[in-house]
Structure formats: structure tokens, C-alpha cells
Amino acid sequence: MSPSVAWLMLMIAGALDVGWAISMKYAEGYTRIGWSIVSLVLLAAFVFLLGRALKVLEVGVAYSVWTGIGAAGTFVMGVVLFGETLSAIKLAGIALVLMGIAALKLA
């Protein structure tokens, strides 16, 4: 597998991580069966893709990028879908996460 494909898998795994976190919210403590199944499928999918990407990418970089994508994406979706609070300090924190992801990709 080429590094480009591994990075693509990593980005998709990060996006699936966001979907997983949101589906867990909708699953309401895994009491709603449909959302619970969606959550578990997304979990399996992102773990698979992350594992594949780790065959090529450095674990420290890949894991940091994956968690950063998940954190930033879940934050944005929380604001959009659930009306979670947005503040300047939160935006600054997410900006730092995104800058860290970019720096790791460029390294």
C-alpha cells in the first residue's frame, strides 16, 4: 500500500470516528438498537481502516492525526447537531488541534 492510500484510509477512519461518536449520542447509552448497531458498525470500520493505515504510517503520527480529526469533527458536529456551546477559547483549541494535524502531515 502506498503512503497516499494509507493517509486516505486514515482520513476516512477519522471521519468514521466522528460518525461513531455522534451515533453513540443518538444510541442513548446503547438503549436504542438501531443507533447502537450503527455505532458498532462504524467502530469496526474505523478500527479496520486505522489498522490498515498503521501498516505504512508511523503509529505516533497516525494515531495523533486520527484522534485530532475525531476530536475536531465531533466538536463541530456537537455544535451543529446538538446546539453545544461555542466560545472563542473552544475555537482556539480546535484551531490548535487542526494546526497540529497539518504539522504532523507535513513532517
Biopython code that builds the backbone (N, CA, C, O; Angstrom):
import numpy as np
from Bio.PDB.StructureBuilder import StructureBuilder

atoms = [
    (1, "MET", "N", (0.850, -1.172, 0.000)),
    (1, "MET", "CA", (0.000, 0.000, 0.000)),
    (1, "MET", "C", (0.897, 1.237, 0.000)),
    (1, "MET", "O", (1.905, 1.282, 0.704)),
    (2, "SER", "N", (0.527, 2.221, -0.781)),
    (2, "SER", "CA", (1.301, 3.453, -0.855)),
    (2, "SER", "C", (0.975, 4.355, 0.343)),
    (2, "SER", "O", (-0.086, 4.226, 0.955)),
    (3, "PRO", "N", (1.886, 5.259, 0.667)),
    (3, "PRO", "CA", (1.596, 6.210, 1.744)),
    (3, "PRO", "C", (0.350, 7.059, 1.467)),
    (3, "PRO", "O", (-0.385, 7.399, 2.393)),
    (4, "SER", "N", (0.115, 7.396, 0.217)),
    (4, "SER", "CA", (-1.075, 8.190, -0.119)),
    (4, "SER", "C", (-2.362, 7.448, 0.215)),
    (4, "SER", "O", (-3.306, 8.036, 0.742)),
    (5, "VAL", "N", (-2.397, 6.169, -0.089)),
    (5, "VAL", "CA", (-3.576, 5.353, 0.229)),
    (5, "VAL", "C", (-3.717, 5.216, 1.743)),
    (5, "VAL", "O", (-4.826, 5.264, 2.275)),
    (6, "ALA", "N", (-2.596, 5.046, 2.430)),
    (6, "ALA", "CA", (-2.644, 4.944, 3.895)),
    (6, "ALA", "C", (-3.183, 6.233, 4.507)),
    (6, "ALA", "O", (-3.991, 6.184, 5.435)),
    (7, "TRP", "N", (-2.744, 7.385, 4.000)),
    (7, "TRP", "CA", (-3.254, 8.660, 4.513)),
    (7, "TRP", "C", (-4.750, 8.806, 4.228)),
    (7, "TRP", "O", (-5.498, 9.306, 5.068)),
    (8, "LEU", "N", (-5.180, 8.373, 3.054)),
    (8, "LEU", "CA", (-6.605, 8.416, 2.733)),
    (8, "LEU", "C", (-7.398, 7.537, 3.694)),
    (8, "LEU", "O", (-8.442, 7.950, 4.201)),
    (9, "MET", "N", (-6.908, 6.336, 3.943)),
    (9, "MET", "CA", (-7.577, 5.444, 4.904)),
    (9, "MET", "C", (-7.633, 6.088, 6.287)),
    (9, "MET", "O", (-8.641, 5.978, 6.986)),
    (10, "LEU", "N", (-6.558, 6.754, 6.678)),
    (10, "LEU", "CA", (-6.519, 7.413, 7.967)),
    (10, "LEU", "C", (-7.553, 8.533, 8.048)),
    (10, "LEU", "O", (-8.232, 8.676, 9.065)),
    (11, "MET", "N", (-7.676, 9.314, 7.000)),
    (11, "MET", "CA", (-8.665, 10.398, 6.973)),
    (11, "MET", "C", (-10.097, 9.839, 7.037)),
    (11, "MET", "O", (-10.949, 10.374, 7.747)),
    (12, "ILE", "N", (-10.343, 8.777, 6.300)),
    (12, "ILE", "CA", (-11.668, 8.151, 6.339)),
    (12, "ILE", "C", (-11.934, 7.586, 7.729)),
    (12, "ILE", "O", (-13.045, 7.704, 8.246)),
    (13, "ALA", "N", (-10.916, 6.972, 8.338)),
    (13, "ALA", "CA", (-11.073, 6.447, 9.695)),
    (13, "ALA", "C", (-11.411, 7.575, 10.666)),
    (13, "ALA", "O", (-12.230, 7.391, 11.567)),
    (14, "GLY", "N", (-10.791, 8.734, 10.493)),
    (14, "GLY", "CA", (-11.099, 9.888, 11.337)),
    (14, "GLY", "C", (-12.538, 10.340, 11.164)),
    (14, "GLY", "O", (-13.216, 10.655, 12.142)),
    (15, "ALA", "N", (-13.009, 10.376, 9.919)),
    (15, "ALA", "CA", (-14.399, 10.756, 9.660)),
    (15, "ALA", "C", (-15.368, 9.736, 10.256)),
    (15, "ALA", "O", (-16.407, 10.105, 10.804)),
    (16, "LEU", "N", (-15.025, 8.463, 10.147)),
    (16, "LEU", "CA", (-15.874, 7.426, 10.741)),
    (16, "LEU", "C", (-15.889, 7.525, 12.264)),
    (16, "LEU", "O", (-16.892, 7.208, 12.904)),
    (17, "ASP", "N", (-14.778, 7.965, 12.835)),
    (17, "ASP", "CA", (-14.711, 8.183, 14.278)),
    (17, "ASP", "C", (-15.717, 9.254, 14.700)),
    (17, "ASP", "O", (-16.377, 9.125, 15.731)),
    (18, "VAL", "N", (-15.828, 10.298, 13.905)),
    (18, "VAL", "CA", (-16.822, 11.344, 14.176)),
    (18, "VAL", "C", (-18.228, 10.748, 14.128)),
    (18, "VAL", "O", (-19.039, 10.971, 15.028)),
    (19, "GLY", "N", (-18.505, 9.996, 13.076)),
    (19, "GLY", "CA", (-19.817, 9.349, 12.958)),
    (19, "GLY", "C", (-20.101, 8.423, 14.118)),
    (19, "GLY", "O", (-21.230, 8.358, 14.606)),
    (20, "TRP", "N", (-19.078, 7.703, 14.567)),
    (20, "TRP", "CA", (-19.227, 6.797, 15.705)),
    (20, "TRP", "C", (-19.596, 7.564, 16.965)),
    (20, "TRP", "O", (-20.518, 7.174, 17.681)),
    (21, "ALA", "N", (-18.886, 8.650, 17.241)),
    (21, "ALA", "CA", (-19.168, 9.434, 18.444)),
    (21, "ALA", "C", (-20.592, 9.986, 18.409)),
    (21, "ALA", "O", (-21.296, 9.950, 19.418)),
    (22, "ILE", "N", (-21.012, 10.487, 17.268)),
    (22, "ILE", "CA", (-22.368, 11.034, 17.143)),
    (22, "ILE", "C", (-23.398, 9.924, 17.277)),
    (22, "ILE", "O", (-24.432, 10.111, 17.919)),
    (23, "SER", "N", (-23.123, 8.765, 16.674)),
    (23, "SER", "CA", (-24.078, 7.655, 16.778)),
    (23, "SER", "C", (-24.201, 7.159, 18.214)),
    (23, "SER", "O", (-25.269, 6.701, 18.621)),
    (24, "MET", "N", (-23.120, 7.244, 18.985)),
    (24, "MET", "CA", (-23.216, 6.867, 20.400)),
    (24, "MET", "C", (-24.155, 7.805, 21.145)),
    (24, "MET", "O", (-24.907, 7.370, 22.017)),
    (25, "LYS", "N", (-24.114, 9.084, 20.807)),
    (25, "LYS", "CA", (-25.026, 10.053, 21.433)),
    (25, "LYS", "C", (-26.471, 9.682, 21.103)),
    (25, "LYS", "O", (-27.335, 9.659, 21.980)),
    (26, "TYR", "N", (-26.718, 9.393, 19.827)),
    (26, "TYR", "CA", (-28.068, 9.010, 19.416)),
    (26, "TYR", "C", (-28.499, 7.658, 19.987)),
    (26, "TYR", "O", (-29.692, 7.416, 20.169)),
    (27, "ALA", "N", (-27.540, 6.782, 20.268)),
    (27, "ALA", "CA", (-27.861, 5.457, 20.816)),
    (27, "ALA", "C", (-28.329, 5.539, 22.272)),
    (27, "ALA", "O", (-28.862, 4.570, 22.813)),
    (28, "GLU", "N", (-28.128, 6.691, 22.895)),
    (28, "GLU", "CA", (-28.594, 6.934, 24.273)),
    (28, "GLU", "C", (-28.191, 5.805, 25.214)),
    (28, "GLU", "O", (-29.031, 5.101, 25.775)),
    (29, "GLY", "N", (-26.864, 5.654, 25.367)),
    (29, "GLY", "CA", (-26.378, 4.622, 26.274)),
    (29, "GLY", "C", (-26.619, 3.219, 25.759)),
    (29, "GLY", "O", (-26.759, 2.277, 26.538)),
    (30, "TYR", "N", (-26.665, 3.086, 24.462)),
    (30, "TYR", "CA", (-26.922, 1.811, 23.789)),
    (30, "TYR", "C", (-28.279, 1.210, 24.181)),
    (30, "TYR", "O", (-28.425, -0.005, 24.322)),
    (31, "THR", "N", (-29.259, 2.095, 24.351)),
    (31, "THR", "CA", (-30.622, 1.640, 24.622)),
    (31, "THR", "C", (-31.486, 1.676, 23.361)),
    (31, "THR", "O", (-32.577, 1.108, 23.348)),
    (32, "ARG", "N", (-31.016, 2.331, 22.309)),
    (32, "ARG", "CA", (-31.737, 2.377, 21.034)),
    (32, "ARG", "C", (-31.007, 1.449, 20.058)),
    (32, "ARG", "O", (-29.885, 1.733, 19.641)),
    (33, "ILE", "N", (-31.649, 0.355, 19.705)),
    (33, "ILE", "CA", (-30.996, -0.735, 18.977)),
    (33, "ILE", "C", (-30.469, -0.303, 17.616)),
    (33, "ILE", "O", (-29.354, -0.676, 17.252)),
    (34, "GLY", "N", (-31.226, 0.462, 16.862)),
    (34, "GLY", "CA", (-30.788, 0.877, 15.527)),
    (34, "GLY", "C", (-29.512, 1.692, 15.575)),
    (34, "GLY", "O", (-28.551, 1.405, 14.862)),
    (35, "TRP", "N", (-29.509, 2.709, 16.417)),
    (35, "TRP", "CA", (-28.319, 3.551, 16.560)),
    (35, "TRP", "C", (-27.169, 2.774, 17.196)),
    (35, "TRP", "O", (-26.005, 3.044, 16.904)),
    (36, "SER", "N", (-27.479, 1.834, 18.044)),
    (36, "SER", "CA", (-26.433, 1.003, 18.652)),
    (36, "SER", "C", (-25.726, 0.173, 17.593)),
    (36, "SER", "O", (-24.502, 0.041, 17.618)),
    (37, "ILE", "N", (-26.480, -0.380, 16.674)),
    (37, "ILE", "CA", (-25.890, -1.166, 15.587)),
    (37, "ILE", "C", (-25.043, -0.269, 14.689)),
    (37, "ILE", "O", (-23.928, -0.634, 14.316)),
    (38, "VAL", "N", (-25.571, 0.906, 14.342)),
    (38, "VAL", "CA", (-24.802, 1.860, 13.535)),
    (38, "VAL", "C", (-23.480, 2.182, 14.228)),
    (38, "VAL", "O", (-22.425, 2.202, 13.595)),
    (39, "SER", "N", (-23.549, 2.429, 15.522)),
    (39, "SER", "CA", (-22.352, 2.758, 16.295)),
    (39, "SER", "C", (-21.312, 1.647, 16.233)),
    (39, "SER", "O", (-20.130, 1.916, 16.016)),
    (40, "LEU", "N", (-21.735, 0.422, 16.420)),
    (40, "LEU", "CA", (-20.802, -0.704, 16.413)),
    (40, "LEU", "C", (-20.205, -0.953, 15.031)),
    (40, "LEU", "O", (-19.038, -1.326, 14.913)),
    (41, "VAL", "N", (-21.007, -0.746, 13.986)),
    (41, "VAL", "CA", (-20.504, -0.906, 12.615)),
    (41, "VAL", "C", (-19.453, 0.159, 12.321)),
    (41, "VAL", "O", (-18.402, -0.140, 11.753)),
    (42, "LEU", "N", (-19.740, 1.411, 12.709)),
    (42, "LEU", "CA", (-18.767, 2.488, 12.491)),
    (42, "LEU", "C", (-17.483, 2.235, 13.272)),
    (42, "LEU", "O", (-16.387, 2.489, 12.774)),
    (43, "LEU", "N", (-17.623, 1.738, 14.484)),
    (43, "LEU", "CA", (-16.463, 1.402, 15.307)),
    (43, "LEU", "C", (-15.590, 0.358, 14.604)),
    (43, "LEU", "O", (-14.374, 0.524, 14.499)),
    (44, "ALA", "N", (-16.209, -0.694, 14.135)),
    (44, "ALA", "CA", (-15.456, -1.749, 13.440)),
    (44, "ALA", "C", (-14.787, -1.200, 12.182)),
    (44, "ALA", "O", (-13.643, -1.546, 11.885)),
    (45, "ALA", "N", (-15.488, -0.353, 11.449)),
    (45, "ALA", "CA", (-14.945, 0.188, 10.202)),
    (45, "ALA", "C", (-13.735, 1.080, 10.466)),
    (45, "ALA", "O", (-12.726, 0.969, 9.769)),
    (46, "PHE", "N", (-13.822, 1.966, 11.467)),
    (46, "PHE", "CA", (-12.672, 2.845, 11.666)),
    (46, "PHE", "C", (-11.493, 2.105, 12.282)),
    (46, "PHE", "O", (-10.345, 2.447, 11.995)),
    (47, "VAL", "N", (-11.737, 1.116, 13.108)),
    (47, "VAL", "CA", (-10.628, 0.333, 13.662)),
    (47, "VAL", "C", (-9.929, -0.431, 12.537)),
    (47, "VAL", "O", (-8.700, -0.508, 12.513)),
    (48, "PHE", "N", (-10.693, -0.989, 11.617)),
    (48, "PHE", "CA", (-10.115, -1.701, 10.475)),
    (48, "PHE", "C", (-9.249, -0.761, 9.635)),
    (48, "PHE", "O", (-8.104, -1.087, 9.322)),
    (49, "LEU", "N", (-9.791, 0.403, 9.271)),
    (49, "LEU", "CA", (-9.042, 1.334, 8.426)),
    (49, "LEU", "C", (-7.819, 1.891, 9.143)),
    (49, "LEU", "O", (-6.758, 2.034, 8.535)),
    (50, "LEU", "N", (-7.952, 2.202, 10.411)),
    (50, "LEU", "CA", (-6.811, 2.679, 11.176)),
    (50, "LEU", "C", (-5.716, 1.609, 11.218)),
    (50, "LEU", "O", (-4.536, 1.911, 11.042)),
    (51, "GLY", "N", (-6.113, 0.377, 11.448)),
    (51, "GLY", "CA", (-5.146, -0.718, 11.470)),
    (51, "GLY", "C", (-4.426, -0.882, 10.144)),
    (51, "GLY", "O", (-3.220, -1.125, 10.111)),
    (52, "ARG", "N", (-5.155, -0.751, 9.067)),
    (52, "ARG", "CA", (-4.532, -0.852, 7.736)),
    (52, "ARG", "C", (-3.557, 0.291, 7.504)),
    (52, "ARG", "O", (-2.458, 0.081, 6.990)),
    (53, "ALA", "N", (-3.958, 1.504, 7.882)),
    (53, "ALA", "CA", (-3.081, 2.661, 7.699)),
    (53, "ALA", "C", (-1.794, 2.515, 8.511)),
    (53, "ALA", "O", (-0.731, 2.970, 8.088)),
    (54, "LEU", "N", (-1.897, 1.880, 9.678)),
    (54, "LEU", "CA", (-0.731, 1.703, 10.542)),
    (54, "LEU", "C", (0.302, 0.732, 9.959)),
    (54, "LEU", "O", (1.432, 0.671, 10.443)),
    (55, "LYS", "N", (-0.071, -0.014, 8.944)),
    (55, "LYS", "CA", (0.897, -0.886, 8.289)),
    (55, "LYS", "C", (1.956, -0.064, 7.562)),
    (55, "LYS", "O", (3.062, -0.545, 7.314)),
    (56, "VAL", "N", (1.613, 1.183, 7.220)),
    (56, "VAL", "CA", (2.509, 2.039, 6.441)),
    (56, "VAL", "C", (2.970, 3.262, 7.244)),
    (56, "VAL", "O", (4.136, 3.651, 7.178)),
    (57, "LEU", "N", (2.054, 3.857, 7.992)),
    (57, "LEU", "CA", (2.350, 5.115, 8.682)),
    (57, "LEU", "C", (2.905, 4.865, 10.077)),
    (57, "LEU", "O", (2.679, 3.813, 10.674)),
    (58, "GLU", "N", (3.633, 5.850, 10.582)),
    (58, "GLU", "CA", (4.146, 5.781, 11.939)),
    (58, "GLU", "C", (2.984, 5.837, 12.926)),
    (58, "GLU", "O", (2.057, 6.627, 12.750)),
    (59, "VAL", "N", (3.029, 5.010, 13.952)),
    (59, "VAL", "CA", (1.907, 4.901, 14.883)),
    (59, "VAL", "C", (1.653, 6.213, 15.626)),
    (59, "VAL", "O", (0.500, 6.597, 15.819)),
    (60, "GLY", "N", (2.698, 6.893, 16.039)),
    (60, "GLY", "CA", (2.510, 8.142, 16.786)),
    (60, "GLY", "C", (1.841, 9.214, 15.955)),
    (60, "GLY", "O", (0.946, 9.914, 16.430)),
    (61, "VAL", "N", (2.277, 9.343, 14.715)),
    (61, "VAL", "CA", (1.693, 10.333, 13.814)),
    (61, "VAL", "C", (0.266, 9.939, 13.456)),
    (61, "VAL", "O", (-0.649, 10.757, 13.552)),
    (62, "ALA", "N", (0.075, 8.695, 13.045)),
    (62, "ALA", "CA", (-1.248, 8.250, 12.598)),
    (62, "ALA", "C", (-2.280, 8.349, 13.714)),
    (62, "ALA", "O", (-3.387, 8.840, 13.494)),
    (63, "TYR", "N", (-1.929, 7.889, 14.897)),
    (63, "TYR", "CA", (-2.889, 7.931, 15.994)),
    (63, "TYR", "C", (-3.207, 9.368, 16.381)),
    (63, "TYR", "O", (-4.361, 9.691, 16.663)),
    (64, "SER", "N", (-2.206, 10.229, 16.397)),
    (64, "SER", "CA", (-2.443, 11.634, 16.736)),
    (64, "SER", "C", (-3.337, 12.317, 15.707)),
    (64, "SER", "O", (-4.240, 13.071, 16.067)),
    (65, "VAL", "N", (-3.088, 12.057, 14.446)),
    (65, "VAL", "CA", (-3.917, 12.640, 13.389)),
    (65, "VAL", "C", (-5.338, 12.112, 13.482)),
    (65, "VAL", "O", (-6.296, 12.880, 13.393)),
    (66, "TRP", "N", (-5.481, 10.803, 13.662)),
    (66, "TRP", "CA", (-6.814, 10.202, 13.754)),
    (66, "TRP", "C", (-7.610, 10.784, 14.923)),
    (66, "TRP", "O", (-8.774, 11.147, 14.759)),
    (67, "THR", "N", (-6.994, 10.874, 16.091)),
    (67, "THR", "CA", (-7.717, 11.416, 17.243)),
    (67, "THR", "C", (-8.010, 12.897, 17.062)),
    (67, "THR", "O", (-9.045, 13.384, 17.517)),
    (68, "GLY", "N", (-7.109, 13.617, 16.403)),
    (68, "GLY", "CA", (-7.359, 15.037, 16.144)),
    (68, "GLY", "C", (-8.539, 15.256, 15.213)),
    (68, "GLY", "O", (-9.368, 16.137, 15.442)),
    (69, "ILE", "N", (-8.609, 14.449, 14.163)),
    (69, "ILE", "CA", (-9.755, 14.535, 13.244)),
    (69, "ILE", "C", (-11.036, 14.216, 14.006)),
    (69, "ILE", "O", (-12.040, 14.916, 13.875)),
    (70, "GLY", "N", (-10.989, 13.158, 14.800)),
    (70, "GLY", "CA", (-12.169, 12.781, 15.577)),
    (70, "GLY", "C", (-12.589, 13.868, 16.552)),
    (70, "GLY", "O", (-13.776, 14.169, 16.677)),
    (71, "ALA", "N", (-11.628, 14.456, 17.239)),
    (71, "ALA", "CA", (-11.933, 15.495, 18.224)),
    (71, "ALA", "C", (-12.508, 16.746, 17.564)),
    (71, "ALA", "O", (-13.536, 17.267, 17.998)),
    (72, "ALA", "N", (-11.846, 17.220, 16.525)),
    (72, "ALA", "CA", (-12.306, 18.438, 15.851)),
    (72, "ALA", "C", (-13.657, 18.211, 15.176)),
    (72, "ALA", "O", (-14.561, 19.039, 15.291)),
    (73, "GLY", "N", (-13.790, 17.097, 14.480)),
    (73, "GLY", "CA", (-15.047, 16.811, 13.782)),
    (73, "GLY", "C", (-16.208, 16.604, 14.739)),
    (73, "GLY", "O", (-17.319, 17.063, 14.477)),
    (74, "THR", "N", (-15.960, 15.921, 15.838)),
    (74, "THR", "CA", (-17.021, 15.692, 16.817)),
    (74, "THR", "C", (-17.418, 16.997, 17.489)),
    (74, "THR", "O", (-18.595, 17.219, 17.774)),
    (75, "PHE", "N", (-16.444, 17.857, 17.743)),
    (75, "PHE", "CA", (-16.751, 19.168, 18.305)),
    (75, "PHE", "C", (-17.684, 19.955, 17.381)),
    (75, "PHE", "O", (-18.697, 20.499, 17.820)),
    (76, "VAL", "N", (-17.330, 20.006, 16.106)),
    (76, "VAL", "CA", (-18.147, 20.744, 15.132)),
    (76, "VAL", "C", (-19.545, 20.144, 15.043)),
    (76, "VAL", "O", (-20.533, 20.878, 15.046)),
    (77, "MET", "N", (-19.637, 18.826, 14.964)),
    (77, "MET", "CA", (-20.948, 18.184, 14.858)),
    (77, "MET", "C", (-21.771, 18.380, 16.132)),
    (77, "MET", "O", (-22.995, 18.490, 16.060)),
    (78, "GLY", "N", (-21.126, 18.424, 17.281)),
    (78, "GLY", "CA", (-21.840, 18.694, 18.526)),
    (78, "GLY", "C", (-22.479, 20.065, 18.513)),
    (78, "GLY", "O", (-23.603, 20.237, 18.984)),
    (79, "VAL", "N", (-21.765, 21.043, 17.972)),
    (79, "VAL", "CA", (-22.310, 22.401, 17.867)),
    (79, "VAL", "C", (-23.463, 22.419, 16.873)),
    (79, "VAL", "O", (-24.516, 22.995, 17.147)),
    (80, "VAL", "N", (-23.265, 21.791, 15.724)),
    (80, "VAL", "CA", (-24.272, 21.815, 14.654)),
    (80, "VAL", "C", (-25.517, 21.010, 15.019)),
    (80, "VAL", "O", (-26.636, 21.497, 14.862)),
    (81, "LEU", "N", (-25.332, 19.792, 15.502)),
    (81, "LEU", "CA", (-26.470, 18.891, 15.726)),
    (81, "LEU", "C", (-27.139, 19.052, 17.089)),
    (81, "LEU", "O", (-28.352, 18.883, 17.215)),
    (82, "PHE", "N", (-26.347, 19.376, 18.102)),
    (82, "PHE", "CA", (-26.877, 19.357, 19.458)),
    (82, "PHE", "C", (-26.876, 20.723, 20.139)),
    (82, "PHE", "O", (-27.222, 20.835, 21.315)),
    (83, "GLY", "N", (-26.487, 21.758, 19.401)),
    (83, "GLY", "CA", (-26.501, 23.102, 19.955)),
    (83, "GLY", "C", (-25.520, 23.299, 21.101)),
    (83, "GLY", "O", (-25.745, 24.133, 21.977)),
    (84, "GLU", "N", (-24.435, 22.536, 21.098)),
    (84, "GLU", "CA", (-23.436, 22.691, 22.153)),
    (84, "GLU", "C", (-22.804, 24.075, 22.054)),
    (84, "GLU", "O", (-22.766, 24.681, 20.983)),
    (85, "THR", "N", (-22.316, 24.558, 23.172)),
    (85, "THR", "CA", (-21.820, 25.932, 23.227)),
    (85, "THR", "C", (-20.538, 26.102, 22.424)),
    (85, "THR", "O", (-19.713, 25.195, 22.303)),
    (86, "LEU", "N", (-20.414, 27.291, 21.890)),
    (86, "LEU", "CA", (-19.262, 27.662, 21.090)),
    (86, "LEU", "C", (-18.667, 28.922, 21.713)),
    (86, "LEU", "O", (-19.387, 29.886, 21.972)),
    (87, "SER", "N", (-17.390, 28.917, 21.949)),
    (87, "SER", "CA", (-16.732, 30.091, 22.523)),
    (87, "SER", "C", (-15.406, 30.313, 21.825)),
    (87, "SER", "O", (-14.912, 29.444, 21.107)),
    (88, "ALA", "N", (-14.841, 31.478, 22.043)),
    (88, "ALA", "CA", (-13.563, 31.807, 21.423)),
    (88, "ALA", "C", (-12.468, 30.847, 21.877)),
    (88, "ALA", "O", (-11.635, 30.433, 21.071)),
    (89, "ILE", "N", (-12.464, 30.498, 23.131)),
    (89, "ILE", "CA", (-11.416, 29.602, 23.638)),
    (89, "ILE", "C", (-11.560, 28.194, 23.051)),
    (89, "ILE", "O", (-10.560, 27.533, 22.771)),
    (90, "LYS", "N", (-12.801, 27.735, 22.865)),
    (90, "LYS", "CA", (-13.007, 26.435, 22.225)),
    (90, "LYS", "C", (-12.548, 26.462, 20.768)),
    (90, "LYS", "O", (-11.908, 25.523, 20.293)),
    (91, "LEU", "N", (-12.879, 27.540, 20.066)),
    (91, "LEU", "CA", (-12.436, 27.674, 18.677)),
    (91, "LEU", "C", (-10.918, 27.710, 18.593)),
    (91, "LEU", "O", (-10.332, 27.120, 17.686)),
    (92, "ALA", "N", (-10.283, 28.396, 19.527)),
    (92, "ALA", "CA", (-8.820, 28.449, 19.548)),
    (92, "ALA", "C", (-8.245, 27.051, 19.780)),
    (92, "ALA", "O", (-7.263, 26.667, 19.144)),
    (93, "GLY", "N", (-8.846, 26.306, 20.676)),
    (93, "GLY", "CA", (-8.382, 24.943, 20.935)),
    (93, "GLY", "C", (-8.495, 24.059, 19.716)),
    (93, "GLY", "O", (-7.573, 23.307, 19.399)),
    (94, "ILE", "N", (-9.620, 24.144, 19.032)),
    (94, "ILE", "CA", (-9.805, 23.333, 17.820)),
    (94, "ILE", "C", (-8.834, 23.787, 16.733)),
    (94, "ILE", "O", (-8.306, 22.961, 15.988)),
    (95, "ALA", "N", (-8.598, 25.086, 16.639)),
    (95, "ALA", "CA", (-7.617, 25.576, 15.662)),
    (95, "ALA", "C", (-6.233, 24.995, 15.950)),
    (95, "ALA", "O", (-5.506, 24.629, 15.026)),
    (96, "LEU", "N", (-5.874, 24.912, 17.219)),
    (96, "LEU", "CA", (-4.589, 24.312, 17.583)),
    (96, "LEU", "C", (-4.534, 22.835, 17.200)),
    (96, "LEU", "O", (-3.509, 22.353, 16.719)),
    (97, "VAL", "N", (-5.630, 22.123, 17.414)),
    (97, "VAL", "CA", (-5.692, 20.702, 17.027)),
    (97, "VAL", "C", (-5.486, 20.575, 15.517)),
    (97, "VAL", "O", (-4.702, 19.742, 15.063)),
    (98, "LEU", "N", (-6.181, 21.392, 14.753)),
    (98, "LEU", "CA", (-6.068, 21.330, 13.295)),
    (98, "LEU", "C", (-4.665, 21.700, 12.829)),
    (98, "LEU", "O", (-4.146, 21.095, 11.891)),
    (99, "MET", "N", (-4.046, 22.687, 13.473)),
    (99, "MET", "CA", (-2.665, 23.027, 13.125)),
    (99, "MET", "C", (-1.715, 21.876, 13.448)),
    (99, "MET", "O", (-0.755, 21.626, 12.719)),
    (100, "GLY", "N", (-1.993, 21.185, 14.537)),
    (100, "GLY", "CA", (-1.184, 20.022, 14.885)),
    (100, "GLY", "C", (-1.310, 18.918, 13.863)),
    (100, "GLY", "O", (-0.319, 18.280, 13.507)),
    (101, "ILE", "N", (-2.521, 18.684, 13.385)),
    (101, "ILE", "CA", (-2.740, 17.671, 12.348)),
    (101, "ILE", "C", (-1.955, 18.049, 11.089)),
    (101, "ILE", "O", (-1.274, 17.211, 10.497)),
    (102, "ALA", "N", (-2.058, 19.304, 10.692)),
    (102, "ALA", "CA", (-1.336, 19.760, 9.493)),
    (102, "ALA", "C", (0.173, 19.609, 9.668)),
    (102, "ALA", "O", (0.867, 19.173, 8.750)),
    (103, "ALA", "N", (0.677, 19.968, 10.844)),
    (103, "ALA", "CA", (2.111, 19.850, 11.095)),
    (103, "ALA", "C", (2.577, 18.401, 11.028)),
    (103, "ALA", "O", (3.631, 18.105, 10.466)),
    (104, "LEU", "N", (1.781, 17.500, 11.605)),
    (104, "LEU", "CA", (2.147, 16.084, 11.571)),
    (104, "LEU", "C", (2.120, 15.529, 10.148)),
    (104, "LEU", "O", (2.951, 14.697, 9.784)),
    (105, "LYS", "N", (1.170, 15.989, 9.358)),
    (105, "LYS", "CA", (1.087, 15.528, 7.963)),
    (105, "LYS", "C", (2.303, 16.018, 7.177)),
    (105, "LYS", "O", (2.831, 15.299, 6.330)),
    (106, "LEU", "N", (2.738, 17.234, 7.461)),
    (106, "LEU", "CA", (3.870, 17.796, 6.734)),
    (106, "LEU", "C", (5.222, 17.237, 7.198)),
    (106, "LEU", "O", (6.214, 17.310, 6.473)),
    (107, "ALA", "N", (5.245, 16.691, 8.389)),
    (107, "ALA", "CA", (6.525, 16.214, 8.964)),
    (107, "ALA", "C", (7.062, 15.003, 8.233)),
    (107, "ALA", "O", (8.120, 14.485, 8.590)),
]
sb = StructureBuilder()
sb.init_structure("model")
sb.init_model(0)
sb.init_chain("A")
sb.init_seg("    ")
for serial, (resi, resn, name, xyz) in enumerate(atoms, 1):
    if name == "N":
        sb.init_residue(resn, " ", resi, " ")
    sb.init_atom(name, np.array(xyz, "f"), 0.0, 1.0, " ", f" {name:<3s}", serial, name[0])
structure = sb.get_structure()
